[in-house]
Each structure stands twice: as C-alpha cells, then as structure tokens.
Amino acid sequence: MLSFEPNKRHLRELLIYFFNLKKSAAEAHRLLVEAYGEAALSERSYEWFQKFKNGEFDVEDKESRGRPKVYEDAELEALLNEDSCQTQKELALILEATQQAISHRLKSLRMIQKQGNCVPCELKPRNVERRFSICEMLLVKHKRKGFLHRIVTDDEKWIHYDNPKKRKS
C-alpha cells in the first residue's frame, strides 16, 4: 500500500482547515502528528495560526532576504585588532551579518567579551611570558618586603589593606 507523503503546502492548508473549525494551534499540531507522524509540521504551527488571525491566509513561503553575507574570519579579526572595544552589534553592522553570526564566529575563534573588549580565551605566548615575569617580580618583591599579608580578598574582589601610621606633629 502506498502512503501519502504531505508537502508543506498541504499541511499548511490543513492548518487553515483546523483554524476554520476553531481548533487551537496545539490541537491542530496534535492531529497532524497523529495523522502524518514525522512528516507533520513542527510545533511552530501556532505562528501560522497567528497569521490566520491577522487575515493572512497565503500558505506559500515568502522570499527571504537570502542567505546572510558570508565573511572571512580574517575580516573579523582585522576589525578586532583595529578596535577590540566594538560590540557584536557594531561588528554585525560593519560586516553586514547578524549579531548571532558574529557571536558564533567569535566563539569559533575562541574569543570572548570581557569588560567591553574582545579577548582570546587563551593567552598569546607574549602575554603568557608577560604574566610569568610579573608573577616572578611579585614573588621577589614579597621575599624582600612582605606585602601579601596586607591583601584582603572577598568574593573575587581584591582590596589592598594598608593603614599607615600617622605621625604626631
């Protein structure tokens, strides 16, 4: 026995039928899944019901603006090197892409936004060396004249505690 495989247009016309029968979007979706199983529309049929309520009964797909512009990661990196303080929305406007696309590309480039700057998740070798030399310098400074005991930490906030003794004049 041959089974009928519905297309999008057929399913959307059925949604109009259910809409005219005063069925809810959830009930219409349940009936479509019961009848067609995997071939049924997604649970987003409520969006079609909203269109029907607004008097739009055209079930054809409208032409979209097309695929978002594809840009090279090098373009994004160049913009970030030029000014790392740019927001994702600003980058999206410059590259004529969506903010979500910029966000995904930044993640794939292993970049995150911290304090308004896009920075790499991992330190570059130059920054690793700089951090290492600063740590060594602080350790030497502590051995000469202890200062770490004067740092009070609480909930990721560092406060340098120093009560200088006032001289009597």
C-alpha positions, 0 to 999 in steps of 0.5 A: 500500500502506498502512503501519502507523503504531505508537502508543506503546502498541504499541511499548511492548508490543513492548518487553515482547515483546523483554524476554520473549525476553531481548533487551537494551534496545539490541537491542530499540531496534535492531529497532524502528528497523529495523522502524518507522524514525522512528516507533520509540521513542527510545533511552530504551527501556532505562528501560522495560526497567528497569521490566520488571525491577522487575515493572512491566509497565503500558505506559500513561503515568502522570499527571504532576504537570502542567505546572510553575507558570508565573511572571512574570519580574517575580516573579523579579526582585522576589525578586532585588532583595529578596535577590540572595544566594538560590540557584536552589534557594531561588528554585525553592522560593519560586516553586514551579518547578524549579531548571532553570526558574529557571536558564533564566529567569535566563539569559533575563534575562541574569543570572548567579551570581557569588560567591553573588549574582545579577548582570546580565551587563551593567552598569546605566548607574549602575554603568557611570558608577560604574566610569568615575569610579573608573577616572578617580580611579585614573588621577589618583591614579597621575599624582600618586603612582605606585602601579601599579608596586607591583601584582603580578598572577598568574593573575587574582589581584591582590596589592598589593606594598608593603614599607615601610621600617622605621625604626631606633629 
